[in-house]
Amino acid sequence: MVKQIFVCNGPTCNTKNAKTIISKLDELTSKKAEEYTIKTCGCMGHCHSAPNVMVDEIIIESVRLDDIENEVLLGNGKKAKTLNEYNADELIKDNFLNDI
């Protein structure tokens, strides 16, 4: 199964080495191109913990350039909530159901 890796390309992540992270990921996965797809994406909404990378719908916050292989490729980074968990929590926090 191919791992889908998205690197946030939003303004805050860009100021915190997003382009360098993409280059490092490309370098680390070049011999395993069939195992990884690396793309950029818009803001993930986790600007407070930039730079952010999403691997198979799991957002990894505060990605460190010197430990990309361990954090992103091996999955040992500081994980945020999955997109579905994050969206559900935001609805609850915003009192969405109280509007009904």
C-alpha positions as CSV (number, residue, x, y, z in Angstrom):
1,M,0.0,0.0,0.0
2,V,1.3,3.4,-1.0
3,K,1.8,6.0,1.8
4,Q,0.2,9.3,0.9
5,I,2.4,12.1,2.4
6,F,1.2,15.7,2.2
7,V,3.4,18.6,3.3
8,C,1.6,21.8,4.3
9,N,2.4,24.6,2.0
10,G,0.6,27.3,4.0
11,P,2.3,30.6,4.9
12,T,3.3,29.6,8.4
13,C,4.7,26.2,7.4
14,N,6.5,27.8,4.5
15,T,8.4,30.1,6.9
16,K,9.3,27.0,9.0
17,N,11.1,25.0,6.3
18,A,8.2,23.2,4.4
19,K,10.2,23.3,1.1
20,T,13.3,21.9,2.8
21,I,11.1,19.1,4.4
22,I,9.8,18.2,0.9
23,S,13.3,18.0,-0.5
24,K,14.4,15.8,2.4
25,L,11.4,13.5,2.0
26,D,12.1,13.3,-1.7
27,E,15.7,12.3,-0.9
28,L,14.8,9.7,1.7
29,T,12.1,8.1,-0.5
30,S,13.9,8.2,-3.9
31,K,14.8,4.6,-3.8
32,K,11.3,3.6,-2.6
33,A,9.2,5.7,-5.0
34,E,6.6,2.9,-5.3
35,E,6.0,3.1,-1.5
36,Y,5.4,6.8,-1.2
37,T,3.5,9.7,-2.8
38,I,4.7,13.1,-1.7
39,K,2.6,16.2,-2.4
40,T,2.1,19.7,-1.0
41,C,-1.3,20.9,0.2
42,G,-2.9,24.0,1.5
43,C,-3.0,25.0,5.2
44,M,-4.0,22.2,7.5
45,G,-5.1,24.5,10.3
46,H,-2.4,23.6,12.8
47,C,-0.3,26.7,12.3
48,H,0.5,26.8,16.0
49,S,2.6,23.7,15.5
50,A,4.1,24.3,12.1
51,P,5.6,22.7,10.1
52,N,3.0,20.0,9.6
53,V,2.9,16.8,7.5
54,M,-0.1,14.5,6.9
55,V,0.6,10.8,6.4
56,D,-2.5,8.7,5.5
57,E,-4.9,11.2,7.2
58,I,-2.8,11.5,10.4
59,I,-1.3,15.0,10.9
60,I,2.2,15.0,12.4
61,E,2.9,18.4,14.0
62,S,6.2,20.2,14.6
63,V,8.1,18.1,12.1
64,R,11.9,18.4,12.7
65,L,14.2,18.4,9.7
66,D,16.8,16.4,11.4
67,D,14.4,13.6,12.3
68,I,12.1,13.3,9.3
69,E,12.7,9.7,8.7
70,N,11.8,8.7,12.3
71,E,8.9,11.2,12.6
72,V,7.2,10.9,9.2
73,L,8.4,7.7,7.4
74,L,8.4,5.5,10.5
75,G,5.4,7.3,12.2
76,N,7.1,8.3,15.5
77,G,6.3,12.0,15.3
78,K,4.0,14.1,17.5
79,K,0.6,13.1,16.1
80,A,-2.4,15.5,16.0
81,K,-5.9,14.1,15.7
82,T,-7.0,12.5,12.5
83,L,-8.9,14.8,10.2
84,N,-12.2,13.2,11.2
85,E,-11.5,13.6,14.9
86,Y,-10.3,17.2,14.4
87,N,-13.5,18.1,12.5
88,A,-15.8,16.5,15.0
89,D,-14.0,18.3,17.9
90,E,-14.3,21.6,16.1
91,L,-18.0,21.2,15.7
92,I,-18.5,20.5,19.4
93,K,-16.2,23.3,20.4
94,D,-18.1,25.7,18.2
95,N,-21.4,24.6,19.8
96,F,-22.7,23.6,16.4
97,L,-25.6,21.6,17.8
98,N,-26.8,24.4,20.0
99,D,-27.8,26.3,16.9
100,I,-30.5,23.7,16.1
